[in-house]
Amino acid sequence: MAKIRIKQIKSKIDRPENQKRNLEALGLRKLNQTVEHEATPQILGMVRKVSHLVITENI
């Protein structure tokens, strides 16, 4: 399966709780932190919910 690289580019301060939880579930805890995940439908849905806070790159 394809991999995806996710980088947090905006702060989670003053964001709704569900967006904060999505960032935590993706493994993003700090600004400018990068993580890699398999591009499953579940992960892509979580990224879509916080797409204004992260940038993605296919690997």
N, C-alpha and C positions, 0 to 999 in steps of 0.2 A: 504494500500500500504506500501511497505517496506520503511524504513528510511535509510539514509546514513549520516555518520559523515565525514566532510571534514576539514582537517587541513593544513594550509599553512606552508610549510617548507623551501621555498626558496623565496628570494626577487623578487619583480616585477620590480626593477630598471633595465634599459637597456633591457627591453622586448618590443615586438611590442605592439602597442596601443590596438589591439583587445584582446590580452591576459590580459592586465591591466583592460580592461572593463569587461572581463569575471570574473576576481577575484572580482571586485567591485559588479557585479551583483549577485555573489554567497554570498556576504556579508562579504568577506574577505578583511580587510583593513590594518591589521597589521600582522607581522610575528608571527608564532606560535598561531594564532587565530584559534578557532574551531567553526564551525557552523554545524547545522543539517538541512537536507532538505528531502523531500519526493523523492524517487528514480524514478522520472519521466523521460521519454526519453529526455526532454529538459535539465534537470539538468545534466543527465549523459553525454549528448553531450558537455555541457559546461565544465564539469570536464575532459572529454577526451582531450579537447583543451589545458588545463593547467595541464595535468597529471604529467609533469616534475617539477611542482612547488608545488604540493599538495600530501597528502596521504589520502586515503579514507578507511573507515571501515563501514561495514554493521552493522546495529543495529537490 
